[in-house]
Amino acid sequence: MTTIKAGYLISYDYEFVKISLPRVYDFVDEIYLAVDRDGKTWSGGSLEIDPHFWEWLKAFDKDQKVTIYKDQFYLPELTAMECDTRERNLLGKRMGKADWYLQIDSDEYFVDFEAFIEKLKVYHPDKPTSVCCSVVTLFKELETGFLFIDDSYETLSFATNHPVYDLARNNSSGNEQVLWDNLVLHQSWARTTSEIQQKLANWSHKDDFNTRSFFKLWDAIDEDNYGYLRNFHPLTLDTWPKLSLFKGTILEVLNSEELKNFKIKKRPPVKQKSFLSKLWKKLKS
């Protein structure tokens, strides 16, 4: 029997777990939620989680699969990215023995998680392996729907049989990287203005680009001008070619045929590995 465990890092965007976790819950054996015991983000900011969230989680956890893992995940002598990577390694160890370890961020929603798990159960590589999936990134919520990154090669790593991470949840030096066509919707930048400001101030890439300038760009985009934007990713110019629009609420988008068919546009990434290698070298220097 294949044992599959999933882990979440709980921080300022914890409310998104209410969308992500129900799509995962029935298909994994155990779930771990890592939260800083001192109420800190990776940048040392204050983290306050509404008690109603824990009440929701207790009521939702009908099979008692969820374990809350509290530890000191912020260390002032480390960068935000180093805190991110450290927490993911600690979480991997805390999850115990498993055949597959999943790390899913709060704002990431598998379109068909059951299909992804069925593939994992029959996949038995003989070497350390990481499984990446294609990602549709939401950039901004409008009155009519969500702007998303179109014609993108963007992928993220979600599963591994060897949970040792060297850059966030990536292992760019040790694990074989395998790309599957399972699709994940990443809410990412589709948040309120205050949430975006909080994200930019606290996430692990906050020191890698001019966050104030990027916020001004994000804030200026609307339904009338988004079509003019090209190659605007803050770290790698060709990662985000253009914007398109999904109409509807987040749940309507997740259940839409448009999103389910979106995977046919995806192609294997061509520059992600080189970007990760460059960033890793930068952090080590």
N, C-alpha and C positions, 0 to 999 in steps of 0.2 A: 504493500500500500504506500502510495506517495504522500508524504507529509508536506503541506504547504502552509506557511505562516506569513502574515502580512503585518507591516509596521507603518505607523503614521507618526510624523513629528508634529506635535500640537503647539502652535504659536498664535500670533495675532490673527491669523485667518482661520481659526478653529471652526467657525460657523459653517464653512464649506464642507466640513466632514459630514454634515447632515445630508448632503447630496451624494458624496463619494462613498461613504461607508455602506449604505444600503445596497449599493451595486456590487459590493464585494462580499458582504457578510456570509451569505449562504454557501459560498464556494471555497472557503479556506478553513483550516482546522483551528487556528488560533490567531488572535489579533492583539497587537501591542501598541499602545499610545504612549509616546514619550513626551514628557512635559518637564520643563525646568522647575526644580523644586524651590528655587529662590524667586520665581516670577520674573525671569530675565529673557530677553531676546538675544540672538547671537551678537548684537551690537551693544548689549548692555542696557537697552531700554527696558522700561517696565512693561510687564505682561500681566494683564488682568483678564481672567476668564470668568464669564458670567456663571454663577452657580447653577442657573437653569440649564446650561449646557450639560453639566454632569448629571442632572436629573433626567434630561432627555436620553443621555447615553445609558443610564441604568435601566430605564424603561425599554429602550430599544434592544438591549443585549439579552434577548430571550433565551439564548442557549448558553449564556455565560462564557462566551468566547474571549471577551475583552479583558486584558490586563493593563492597568495603568502603571507605567514605569517612570518614576520620578528620580531625577539625579541632577547634579550640577553640570549643566551643558554650556553655560557661559563662563569662559575664563578670560579675564581682562588682558592677559598677555598674548592671546591669540587673536588673529583677524577673524572677521565674521565668517569667511569661507573655511578657515581652519576649525572654527567652532562647529560649523555645519558638518564637515567631514568627520570630526571627532564624535559628534552625537550619533551619526549614522553607524559608525563602527561600534560604539557602545550599545546601541539598540540591537545590532546584529548579534552581538554576544549575549545580550539579555534574552533574546528570543529562543535560545537553546538549540537543540539538534533538530534539523529539518532537512528535507530533500531540496526544497526551494524556499528562498527568502525573498519576499516582496517588500519594497518600500514605495509607498504611494503618498504623494503630497496631498494635503487637504483639498486643494482646488483642482484635482485631476480626476476625471470621470471616464472610466472605461465604457466604450459604446456597447461591447458585448463581452463582458468579463467571463461569463461561463465558457465561451469558445476559447478564450485565452487559457483558462485553467485546464480545459480538456487537452489542449496541446502540450501544456507543461507536464501533465500526468504521464504522457507517453514519450516524453523527450528525456533521454538519459545520456548526456554527453560524458565522455571519459576524461574530461579535463575541466578546470575552472572556467565557467562560462557565465556571461551576462546576456540577458535577453532584452533587447531594445524594441520599442514600438513607435510607430508613426504618431505624431501629435498634431492636432489642430489647435492652435493657440488663439484664444479670444483676446482682442485688443481693447475693445471699449463697448460698453452697453449704451445703446441709444433708446429712444422712446419706442422705436419700431422693432428692435432686435439687437443683434450683436455683430460688431465688426470683427472679422477674423482674418488671420494671416492666410493668404491664398498662394498656391503654387510654391509651397515651402518644402524643403527637405528635412525639416526639423524632426528629430527623434529624441527620446529619453530612455534611460535604462530603468527597468522596473523589477526584473527578477534575476536572481543569481543563485548558484549552488555553492558559492564561495564568498560569503559576506565580509570581504575585506576591501574597504573603499579608500581611494587615494585622492579623490576630488569630488566632494559632495557624494552622490551615490554611484559615481563612476569608478571603475577600476581600469584605467586606460593602459596600465603597464603589465598587468598579470592575467586578466581574464580574456578569453576569446569573446569577441563581440559579435552577437548574432542579431540580425534584424528580422522581426516578424511584421506581418501586415495588420495585426490587431491595432485598432484605432483608439486613441485616447483624446478626449476633449479637455483642454487645459484652460481653466477660467482665467488664470494668470493676471492680465491687465484689465479685465472687465470688472472693475470694482468702482466704488464711489470715490470721489475726489480725496476725501480724508483717508480712505483705505489705501489709495495709491501712494499718497505722501508717506503713510506709515510703512508701506512695503519698501519704498525707495530708501527710507531711513534705516531700515533694519535687516534687509535681506543680505545674503552672502555676497552678492555682486555689487554692493553699494559703493565700493571703492574702485571699481573697474571702469567707470565712465562718469561723465558729468550728469549727475542725476537731476540737478535743477533745470538744465537745458532740456533734458528728455521729458521732464514733467511738463514744461511749457509746450512742447510738441504734442504730447498726449492730450493736454487740456484743450488745445486748439482744434483737434480733429472732430468733425461732425459729419452729418449725412450729406452735406453739400460739397465737402472738399476732400473726403477720404480717397476718392478715386485718383487724386493727383500724387499721392504718396508712393514712393518707390524706394526699395532697398534701404530701409530705415532702422534695422536692428542696431541697438546701441553698442554691440560688441563686434559683430561680423556683418558687413554691409549686405552680403548676398543671401543671408538667412531668411529675411522677410522681404520677398519681392514686391508684394502689393496687398491691399486690403479688399475684402468683399464682405457682403452682408448676409447673415442668417436672420430671418424674421421670426419673431416669437419669443416666448420666455425661455429660460434656460432648460426647463424640462421639455418644452416643446421642441427645442433644438436637439436635445439628446435623443428624442424619439422620432426625429424626422428622417424621412427617406433620403433627403439631401445629404445629411451627415453620414448615414450608413453607407451611401454610395461614394463618399468622398475618398475612401481608401484607394480607389482605382487611380487617383491622380498621383499617389505617392511613389517616390523612387528612393533607392538607397542613398544615404547621406554621402556626400563627397568631401566635405570639409570639416565635419564635426571633430574627427579624431585629431587633426592638426591643430584646431582651436583649443581643444582640451590640453594637448601637450604643451602648447605655448603658455596657457594660463597656469598649468601646473609648474612649469619652469619658473614663471614669474613669482609664484607663491613661495617656491623653495629658495629663491635668490634673496 
